[in-house]
Amino acid sequence: LAQTLAMATAKAPARYAVIDCEDDARWRGLAPCIVALFGRDDERWDHYRAYDDELPDVHALDGEYAGVVITGSSHSATMKGSRWVDALRSWARDALTARECGGEGRCKIIAMGFGSYICAQALGGEVGLNPRGEHVVGGTTLETTASFRALTCFTSAIAAYGAPQGDAKGEKLSVHQNRAHTVTKLPDCGEVAASSASSAVEIWTTKNGELLAWQHSFSDGVASVLSHKVESGLDAKRSTSSKPKRVDSKVKDDLPDNDAGFLIGVARCFLRGGSAGAHEDETYLKERRRNARECLSWAAKRREEILTQRALARSGASAAANNAKSMPDAEAEAERAFNKIAEALNAEINLVTSEVRFLEHANDTASVVYGEIGQKIEALDVFVAALRQKESALEPKLTSIAKIEHQINDLEHTVRVIDKHVTALETRFKALRRG
C-alpha cells in the first residue's frame, strides 16, 4: 500500500497555490493572470480567496505545495478591524515562522504589494505611508544588492530569459510603481534585495530563503491599465490635430518597456528552487505575459475602448457616420470582444481542468488502494469460513464433553453423600467404643 501511494505521488503534477487578496470586481481575472505569469501548463494551481476566509493548511504546506503566491490588493495592509486581513497576517506568521528554517524542497512563497506588507507585519516589521506622504505612480529605478544578484533564481533568470534592459548585470532595474505605502521597518529575519530613491525597501527576502517579496506593480496588465487615463488625455489632444499620427497596429501587443518581465522570470525561478524550465526562453515568457495581461478582463476592455477612440479620431468622420459603422468594422470589433472574453474564460477553464485532472488521478489511486483492501477482505472471509467449519466439527465433541462433565458432577454428588454416611458411621462407632 505504501509503495502504491508513493508511486502515485511521484506521478502527480507539481502543485502551487494563489492566495487572492482582491475582491474588487474591476480586478476580475486576477487569479488566472497570476497563473499565466508564474505557472506552467503541466502544473496544478489552486485558487484560495483570502477575503472569503480561504487559506491553505499551513501545517501541510511543505507536503502539498511547491510554492504559494500572495497577490496584491486595493485594500490597505494598515487598516484595522478587518477579519480576513488579520487572519491572513496570522497565516503568514505561521507559514514563515512555525516551520523549520531552511531545507531543500520546501514551499517557496512570493508576496507582492499588499501581500509583501502583510508578510512584513507578520514577521515583526512595520508598514506605513511613504516618507513624504506622496503616492508613487510611474516608472521607478531600483538598485539591487549584490546578495540578491548572487541568488540562483536571479542568475538563472538572466540565463533563461535574457538580461535586464538597461543593465546586463541587473544592478539597476526599471519597474512600474503604484503605491501609497512602504515597508518602514524590515523584520529582523529579512534582508533588503533592492531599494529606490523613494523607499529603502523595494524588494526583500527572508534570510532562510523561503520568501521573496516586492512592493511594485507585479503585472504587465496593471501598467497598461493604469496608463489609460494618460492615453485618453493624449487621444483628446490628438483628435484636435489636423494631421494625427499613424498608430502601428502592433502597439496593442507591446509589453511595457521596463524590467517587469525580468523580475517575473526571477520569481518563476524562485518558485521552482532557482531554475527555469529547459524549454523556457525570452519568447516563452513574453507569450505568458501577454496571456496574463488578457486575463484582466477590465484591462482588455479599457484598451479596446482606447483603440476604438483612436480609430474614430483618425477617421475624421462625423458622429453620425461613426454611429453608422460598416458591417465589416462591427464584425471585427465583435470578434475582438468575443476573443477577449473567450481568453478570460479559457484561463478559468484551465484552472478547473487542472483540478479535474488531479481528482481523476486521485480517483485512480483510490481505486487501486480500495482494490487491495477488497482482496484482503476476501481473504479474511475465507479464513472466517474455515474457522466456522472447524467450529462445526468440534461441536459434537464439545457436546460429549458437556455430557461427561454432567456425569462427573453426579458422581461428585454421590461421593459427597457417601462421605456423609461414612462420617456418621465413624461417629457411632466411636460412641460404641466409649460405652
N, C-alpha and C positions, 0 to 999 in steps of 0.2 A: 504493500500500500504506500509506504513512504517513498519507494523508488518510483512508483507511478506518478505520484504527486510532484516529485522532483522533476521528472521528465516533462510534465505538463507545464510547470512553472518556467522551465528553460525555454519553451517554445512560445511563451506568452509575449506579446509586444511590450516594448518599453512604455511605462505609464507616467503621465505628468498631470498636473492639476493647475487650473486657473482659478484664483480667488478673485472674483469680480466684485469691485467696490463701488460700482457706478449704477445707480438706479434711475438716472435721468433718461427720459425717453429719447432725447436727442442723441444719446450715445448707443442707440440700438446697434447691435452687431459688434460690440467691443470684444466679447469672448472669442468669436471666430477670427477677429482681427489679430488677437494675441496668438492664437493657434497658427495662423498663417505666417506671422512674423517669426515665431520661435519654434514651431513644430515641424515634424516630418510626416509624410503620408503613411509611413509604416508604424506610427505610434498611436497610443490611445491617450486622449486628453479629456479629463473630467472637469466639468464646469460647476464650481461652487459659488453661490450668490451670498456673499457675506452680509449684505443688507437684509437678507431673509434668514439669517442665523444659520447658514450652511457653511460648515468648515470641515476640513479633513480631520480624521482622528490623529491627533498629534503624536500619540504613542505608537502609531503604526506607520508613520511617515517613511522611515528607512526601509520598511519591509514592502510597502506598496508603491511608493513613488520614487522616481529618479530625480524629479525636480518639481518645484512649485513656483508659479509666477503670481505675485500680488500686484494688482493693477493700480492705476491712479484713480482719482475721483474728483467730482466737483464739490464734494463735501470737504470740510476742514478737519484736519487731524487735531486741532486745538479746541474744537467745540466740546462743551460739557454736556453730560446727561444723555448721550446717545448710547442706547443699549448695545446696538450691534458694533459700534466703533470700539466701545470698551471691551466687548467680547473678542473682537479681532486683535486688539492690543494684548489681551491675556493669552490668546492663542499664539501670537508671535513670540511672547516672552517664553512660553513653554517650549515652542518649537526650536528656539535658538539657545535656550539655557538648560532645559530639563534633560536633553540628550547628551550622551558622551561627546566630548570635543574631539575633532579630527577624525581620521579614519577614511580609507579609500572606499568608494562606492556609496557614500552617504548621500542623502537627499539634499540637493542644492536649492537655494531659494533666491529668486530675483525679485526685487521690490522697486517700484517706480513711483515717483511723485508722492502722492498721498501714502502709498504703501511704504515708501522709504522713511517717511516721517513716523508712521506707526511703529516700524521696527526700531527706529532710533529711540523713541519714547519707551518702548517695551524693554530695551536693554539699559535704561537709565540715562539716556541722552535727553536733550531738550530741543524743542521746536518753537520758533516764534516768527514774527513778521520780519521782512527784510530790514537790515540795519537802518536804512534811510527811509523806510516806510513806503518805498516805491513798489509798483507792480512790474516785475521784469517780463517784458514781452519782446520777442525777436531774437535775432542771432546773437550768440554769446561764444566767446573763445574760452575753452577750458585748458588749463595747464595740468598735465598728468604727472604723477610721481614716478620715480624710477622703479619702485617696487611694483606698481600697477603694470607698467610696461614689461616687467620681467615675468608676469604671470603667464602660465602656459596658454590660457584662453586668449590672451592678448596677442602673443606671437603666432598662435595657430590661426587667429582671425586674419592676420596680415598674410600668412602663407596661403590661406584658402580663398579669401575674398578680395585681397589686394590691400595696399597701404592706404592710410587716410589721405584725403585730397591734398591738403596744403603742406603736410609734414609727413614724410615717409616713415619716420621713427615713431610718430604718434605723440610727440612731446606737447603739441598743441592740437586741439580738436575743436571744430566748429559745430555747434548744435543750436536747435531752436528752443527758446525758453518761453514759458508762460506760467508764472508763479508769483504768489504774494508772500510765501513763507520760505524758510530755510532752516537747516539744522544749525542751531546756535551753540549747541554743546554736543560734541561727539561722545558716544558711550565709551567707557574705559576699554571695552573689548573691540572697539572699532579702529579703523585705520584709514586715513584720508587717501583717496586714489586720484582725485582731481579737484581743482579749485578754480575760481574765476575772480574777476575784479569785484563782483557783487556778492560773492559767497566764498567763505573759506572751505566749505564742504559741499562740493557739487556731486562727486561720486565717492562712495566709501565701501569698505568691505569689513567683515569681521576677521580677526586675526587667525581664526581656525579655518578660514576658507569656505564657510558654509553659506555666506550671504554676500551678494553683490547688489548694491542699492545706488540709485541715482535720482535726481530730482528734476531733470529736464524732461521735455515732452518726449515720450517714448516712440510715438507713431508718426510715420510719414503723413498719414491721414490727418493728424492733428495740425501739423504745419500747413497743410493745404487748406484746411477749413478755416483756421484762424486768420488766414490771409484773405478770406473772401470779402471782408469789408474794404480792405485796401484795393483789391481787384475791382470791386463795384465802383469805388471812387474813381479809379482810373478809367473805367468804362464810361462813366458820366462825362469825364473830360474828353475822352476820345470821340464821343458821339457829337461833340460840338466842332470838331475839326473837319475841315473841308476835305482833307486827304488822310483818312485813318490808315494806320499801318496795317499791312497784311499780317495776319496771325498764322503761324505754322500750325497745320492740323495735328502735328505730333506733340504740341506743347502739353496737351492734357494728360499725356502718358509720362512726362518727365518727372523724375523724382527730385526732391529738394536738393539744392546744391550745397550740401554740408556733410558732416561725418556721421549722420544718424545711422546710415547703413552699416558703417564700420562698427559702431557700438552695438548694433543689433547682432552683428556677426560675433563680437566678443561675448555677448550674452548667450548666444546659441552654443558656443564652445563651452562656456562656463557651466551650462546646464548638463552637459554631457561629459563632464570630467576633464575638460580642457581641450578637446579635439573636435574638428568638424568632420562631417561625413566625407567619404572618399570621392563621391560624385558631386560634392558641393563646390561651387566657384562663384565668381562675381555675378555672372549671368543668372545662375540659380537663385542667388539671394535677391537680386533685383526683381525677378519674377514673383517671388514670395512677397516682397514689399508692395508690389503693385496689387497683388491679390488681397493683401491685408488692407490696403487703402480702400479698395472697393467694398470691403465688408462693412465699413461705416456708412450705412445707407444714407444718412442725412448729409454726409460729406459729398457723396456722389451726386445726390440730388441738387445740392447747392452749386456744385461745379457745373452741372448741366445747365442750371439757370444762368450762370455767368456766361457760359459759352453761347447760350441762346441769345442773351442780351448783346453780346459782341456781334453775332451774326446779323441781328436786326440793325445795329448801328452801322455796320458795313454796307448793308443793302441800300440804305438811304430811302427806303420805301416809306410810304405814309402808314399811319397806324391802321387805317382801314385795309390797306394792302397786306400789312403784316398779319392781321387777323384772318385774312382770306388766303392762307398758305396753300401752296400747291399740294396735291395729294402725295407726290414722292417725298417732299420735305416732311410732311406729317407722318408718313410711314417710317421714315428714317428716325425721327425723334421717338416714335412709339417703339421702334425696335431697340434703340439705345436704352430707353427706360426699362423695357422688358428685360434686356440683358443685365442691367444693374440689379434688378430685383431677383433675377434668376441666380446671379452670382452670390448674392447675400443668402438666398435660400439654400443654395448648394453648400455654402460654408456650414450652415446649421445642420444640413442633412449629413454632411461628412462627419460631424461630431456624433450624431445619433448612430450613423452607420458603424463607426468605430466601437461604440458601446455595444451595439448588437453583435458585432463580431466577437467581442470579448465574452459576452453572455453565451454565445454559441460555443465558444471554446470551453467555457466553464461547464456548460451542459454536457459536452462530450467527456470531459474529465470526470464529472459526477457519474455519468453512465458507466464508465469503467470501474470506478470505485464501488458503486452500488452493485455492479455485476459480480465483483469479487465477494462482496458481503453476501449476496444471494447464494453463491456457491458454498460459502461457509455454513449458511443456514441449512442448505440441503444436506450437507454432511452431518450436521447436528441432528436433523430429522432421522437420518439413517441410524445414527448412534442411539437416539431415543427409542426407535422401533426395536433395535436389538435388545436394549435393556428391558423393554416390555415383554419380549419373547422369553427372556431368561426369568423374568418375574413370574410369567405364566407357568414355566416349567417347575419353578420352585414352589408354587402354591400348594400342590398335593403333599409335598414333603413337609411344608410348614403346617398343613392341617394334621398330618400324622404326629408331628412333634407336639402340637397342641393337645391331641388326644392323650399322648404319653404323659404330658405334663399334668393332665387332669387325673390320670390313673395314679401318678406319683402322689398327688395331693390326697387322693383317697387312702393310699397306703400309709401316708404320714398321719392321717387322722386315726386310722386303725391302730397304728403303733402307739399313739398318744393314749388311746383308750386302754390298750393292754398295759401300758406303763402305769396307768392309774390303778388298775386291778392288782398288778404286781406290788405296787406300793402299799395298797390296803392289806394284802395278804402278809406282807412283811410286818406290818404294824400288828396284826392279830397274832402272828407267830411270836413276836417279841413279848406280847402281853401274856400268852400262854406260858412262856418260859419263866416269867416272873411269878406267875401264880403257882 
